[in-house]
Amino acid sequence: MAAVTLSVSTVKPLGDRVFVKVSASEEKTAGGILLPDNAKEKPQIGEVVAAGPGKRNDDGSRQELEIKLGDKVLYSKYAGTDIKLGGDEYVLLSEKDILAVVD
């Protein structure tokens, strides 16, 4: 999937969407072999930098998100939309695509 390139100053997710800054991918294998760009795995860990207000329930109230700004999260491999913003890589995900909060 091609990444969307944006030239804006801020991004505010809507609903239960989460904006995650992607962590850098591994440059070496466990054995110390340097990996070329095309052999690197897409990272699945990132830091939450923005979040929407939460999903709307049937009665119109909002269901609060389980994650918060600054959480380091593990997300599904093929989830979300890849976004490039100011030279950094981000992923816009639905909260259901986040698998875990990691330390």
N, C-alpha and C positions, 0 to 999 in steps of 0.2 A: 504494500500500500504506500502510495506517495504521501509525503508529509505536506501539510498546508503551511504556507509561509505567511505570517501576519506582520504588518508594520503598524502596530498600535501600542499604546503605553500601558493599558491595563486590560485584563480579561476578567469578567465577572460571570462565573457559571450560573446557570439557572436550575431550578428544581433540585434534584438529588445528584447533580453533576459535580465532579471534583477535578480540579486542575492540578496536575502532578508534574514536578520537575524531574526529569529522568536522570538517574545516577549514571555516571560514566561506566562504559562497558569495560570488561577485562581486557588488558593489553597482552597478557601472557597466560599460558596454560599453567597448571599446577607444576609441571615439569620444567618451566622456565622458557618455553618456546614462544617467541613473539608471533602474534596473530595478525595477518593482514586484515584490512577493513572488511573485505567481503566474507571472511570466515568468522567474524565476531557474532556472538549471539545477541539478539535484541535484549537489552536489560529489562527486567520485570520489577525493579525496585526503584522507588522515587520518593520525593518529599512533597507533601501536600502544601501548595502555595496559595490556593484559593478554593473555596467551596460554596455551593449554592445554599439557599435557605432551607432546603429539605423538600421531600416529596409531599404533595398534597393528599390528604386522606379524603374519603368519600364525603365526610361532613364539612370539608373546607379547611380544617385545621392542618397545620404542618407537622410532619413527623421529623424530629430532629435527627441530624446525621450522627452516626456512631464515631466518625473520625473527626479530628480537629486540625487546624492549621499547624504545620510543623511536624506532624506525624510522618514517620517513614513507613511506607506501605509496600506490600507485595501485591501485584495485580496480575490478572490473566494475560497470557502471552499475546493473544490476538485481539485484545479488547481496546476500545477507545479509538480516538482520532489523534494521529501524530501531528504535532504542531511545532514549527520553528518560529521562535520569537526572539529577535535580537541576538542571534547566534547560539542561543540555548535551545535544547530540545525539551518538549513538554508532551504530555498525553492528557486529553480531555476524556474522562471516564464517567460512567454511571457508578454510583456507590456500590451497586450489586457486583461490579467487576473487581472490586477490591477484595482480596482473599484474606489478608492478615495485616496487622500492624506489627512491625519488626523493630527491634532495638539495635 
